[in-house]
Amino acid sequence: MHYKNNFIPSLSFSFLLFIMQTFISSSTNAQGYYRPHPFLSPMWQIEGEYIPASQIKDSTVSNGYTGANFALRVPVWKKKDWLDASGGKPFIAILTHYGLSARRSQIDFFQPNQNFTVSKFGVSGVMAKGLRNLYLMQGFVSMPTSDFSFQLNHMRYHATGLWRHLYQNNKWWHTLGITYSPIFGKDYILPIAGAGVQLSNENQLQFTFPFNMTYTHMFTRKFSLSLKLNNSGGYNFFTSDSINNNEWSIYRFNYKRGSVLIRYYTDRFVVFTLEGGATSWANLEINDITYQQHPSFYVKMGFQIRFGKRPPAAPILNFDPGESGFDPNYIVE
């Protein structure tokens, strides 16, 4: 038996209208002489995503979801003397991150239309030393549960430390670090290792372990296309009559994704994104029982609004996390 997925239909429709209105109105504005900083500026972002239900192996059960994500970044302090008269001083910034996400699942062997929700708060400390070294420390607290219920024993902690180095030719860079996160659906301490190259003014290739590879082509200053391979995973606590008599159970998942990502700067403040692709076989785990789900396709659409003046920051910071594939938030997705 399949259940109709009608996850907040009125809000989904309003979301689509809002994106269309933003896209049309902002496209009529001039490009402007600068853009807010892609990494250090305040921003908020909304995304909608959809994965149609596909069959779970060796069963008649299907699984899919409709979801929405909201993220907010607020810098709380930036040291502004990197370009002062004495020269060469480190640029330091502290940023706060807030996030909410909700996915309505279609898994029909427990209570249908479960609302898997995650709320998240984090703090980042950034230091750019000289022209070529970036150091990043992040700490996050998340609450993966259902219907945004508040349960102290469901809180999870994630931390990441990164060092990014740009080489003398200004084309190659590497990233090294360590993370404690649920990127494979469970908490792991994992190394982070990556490299990237600016092949030309229009083309860039980068990869970061654990499993994130992106090739980006810039058609114009306003429009780019990326080919991506990346891992997606996480977990939620939920209640279900059919499994554990209204006690909390744990739902874990992870899969690989291959996709095409389009980014369009409608003006100097608004970035519109459209992503679509296919998933690999997914590993699902309900408590201690593991299932495999057939591959499916997915689509994601959203936009980001950036604010503020562009701070005088070191060149190592002048990159777009979305364009480069280096986005600290993907690690704790």
N, C-alpha and C positions, 0 to 999 in steps of 0.2 A: 504494500500500500504506500502511495506517495502523498505527501502533504504539500499543499500550495504554499509557496514562499511569498508572503505579503508583508515584508519587513518595512514597517512605517511607510506605506505607499505615499501618503500625502507629503511627508518630509522629503522623500526621494524625488517626487515631482517638483517640489519647491526648489530643491537643490539643483536640478537640471535647469530650471528657469533662471535661477540666480547666476549659474555659470554662463548661460547664453547671454544674459543681459550684461554681465561683466565683460565677456569677450567682445560683444558688439560695441559697447560704449567706449571701452578703453582702447579699441583698435583705431578709433577716430582721433586719439590724442597724439601729439608729437612725441617722438622718441625721447627727447630731452638730452641734456648734455652729460648726464651721468646716471648711473643706477645705484640704489642703495647697496651696501656691501653684501655679497651673497652669503657670507659666513657670519658676519658680526652684526648685521642689522636686525632690528626687531622684525618679526614676521608671524603671520598665522597662515595655516594651510588646511584645506578641506579636501577629502578624497572620498569617492564612492567606488566600490568594487563588487564584482559578481563572478562567482564560479558556479556554472550549472551542475546539477547533481549527476554524479557518475557512480557506477556500481562498485560495491565493495566485493572483493574477490571471494569466490565460493559462497555467494549468498545472493538473495534477491533484494538486498538492502542497498539504498543509494545514499549518497552524501554530497552536499554542496552548500553554498552559503551566499548571502547578500550582506554587505557590510558598509560601514562608514567610519572614517578616521578624521580626527581633528588634532592638530598640533599647534602649539604656540611657543615661540622663542622670545625671551625678553632679556637683553643684556642689562645687567645691574651695575657694572663698573667696567670702564675701559681706561687704561693708562694712555695718555695722549702725547707722550714726549718722545716717541720713536724717531721723529724727524726734527727734534729740537736742535739748538745751536751746537751742543756738544756732540751730537750725532751718535749713532750706533747703539742706543739704549734699547733693551728688550721692550717689545710691545706686549702688554698683559691685559687680558680681559676675563671677566667672569660672566657667564650666561646662565639663565635658568630656562628649563624646558618643561612644558606641560603637554600631556597627551590623553586623549580619550578615544577608544575604538569599540565598536560593537559589531558582532557578526551573528546573524540569525542562521543557525544551522538547519539543514534538512535531514539530518540523520534520523531514520525512522525506526530504529530498534530500541530507542528510549524516548522519553517524552519529546514529541516533535516541537520544532520551532523554538529550540533553546536559544536564549540570548546570551552568547558568550561575550563578555565585556572585559575591558582592561582600562584602568586608569593609571597614569604614570606621571611621576615628577622627577626631575633630575637637575643637576648642577654641573656645568663644564668650566674648567679652568684652562685657559689658552695662553701660551707664551710663544711668541715668535722672536727668536734670537738671531740677530743679523738678518741677512737676506735669504738664508737657505734652510733654516731649521725651525720646525714647528713642533711644539710639545702640547699634548692634550691629555687632560685627566677628566674623567667623567664618573659620576655616581648617580644611579637611578634607584628609585623605589617604585615598584609596580604592584598592582592588586589585580591579578587575573581571576575573575570570578564570573558570576552570572547576574544580569540585571543590576550591575553596579552596586551589589550588596557590599556592605563594609564588614570585613572579617579580619581582625588583626592577625590571626594565625594563617591567613592566606597572603600576607605581604611577602614579596620577594625582592631581593637586592641584587643589583648588577653594577659592575664597575669595569672601566676600561682605561688603559693607559697607552698612548700612542706617541711615536716619534716619526715625523715625516721630514725627509731630507731632499732638497733640490740640488742637483749636481751643477757644476760650473757651466756646462753648456746650456743650461736653462731648459733642457728638453727631457731629461730623465729624472725620476725621483723614486725613492723607496719609502715604504712604511713598515715599521716594526712595532710590536707591542704585545699586550696580553689583555684578555678579557675574561670576565666571569659572567656568563649569560646563558639564557635558554635557547640558543640559536638552533639546536637540534631537538628541541622539545623537552629537554631536561637541562638541569644546571650543570655546566661544565666550566672548568678553567682551560682556556684554549689560547695558543699563541696566535698572534696576528702578524702576517708577513705578506707584503705586497710590493708591486713595482708598477711604474707607469712610464709612458713615453709620449711626448708631443711629436707625432709623426710629421706634422706640418701645421700651418696656422689653422687649418680646417679639420684636422684629423687627430684623434687622441685614443690611445689604448691603455687600459689599466686592468690589473687583477689584484684581488686581496683575498687571502685565505683567512677565515673559512668561506670558501666558495662564493666569490663575487667577481665577475668579469664583465667589462663594459667597453665597447667600441663606440665612439661618438664622432659624428661628422657634423660640422657647422656649415649649413648652407649659407646663412647670413648671420649678422649679429643678433637677429631676432628669432631665428628658427634653427633647430638642430634635431637630429635623429640618432638614437642610440640603439645598439643591439646588446642585450643583456642576458647573462646567465647568472642566477643567484639562488641561494638557499632561503627557504622560508620555514619558520617553525615557531612553536610556542605551546602554551598550555593554559587551561582554564579549570577552575573548580565549578561544579554544578551539582544540583540535586535532581534526582529522578526516581519516581515511584517504582519503575520497572527494574531497576538495578540494585539499589541499596536502601530501600525503605526510607526515602527522604533524607538519608545522610549524604554528606558531601562526597562526591566522586571526582576523579581527576581525568580530564580529557587532554591528551597530548597529540601533536601532529607535526610532521615535517615532510617537505617535498622540495624538489628542484623546479625552477621556473626558467623558461626561455622566452624572451619577449622582445618586442619593438617598443621603444619609448620615444614619443614626440614631445618636444618642449618648445613652446612659443611664447616669446615676450611680447604681450600685446601693447605694453608701454614700458616705461622704466620701472614701474612698481609691480606689475601683475605678470605672473608666469602661469601659463596654462599647460597642463600635461595630459597626455592620453597614452595609455599603455595597454597592450594586448599581447597574448601569447598562449603558451601551452605549459601544463605541469607534467612532471614525471609521475611514476607510481608514488602514491603517498603512503606513509606509515602512520597509522592511527592506533592510539592506545587508550583504552578505557580501563582505568585502574591497572591491573596486571595482564590484561588480555590485549593482544596485538592483532591488528587487521591491516590488510593492504587494499588500497583504493585505486581503481583504474585511472589512467591519465585523463585530463580534461583540458579545456581552454579557460582563460580568464580574461577579464577586461577591467581596467581601472582608469578613472578619470578624476581630475582635480585641478585646483589652482592654488597659487600661493600669492599672498600680498606682502610686500616688503615696505619698510618705512625708514625714515631717518636720513640724516646726512651721512656721507661716506667718510669714515674716520681715516686719518693718516696712518695706514697700517703697512707692515712689511710686505714686500712682494710675495713671499711664501704664502700669505693669507689671501691673495687676490685670485682665488679660484672659486668656482661654483660647485658645491658638494654634489648637486644633482648632475651637472655636466660631467664632472670628473669621475663619478662613480664612488668617490670617497665621501660618504655621508655617515658620520658617527652614529646616527640614530638607527641605521639599518641593522647594526650589530645587535640591538636589543628589540628587534621587531617582534 
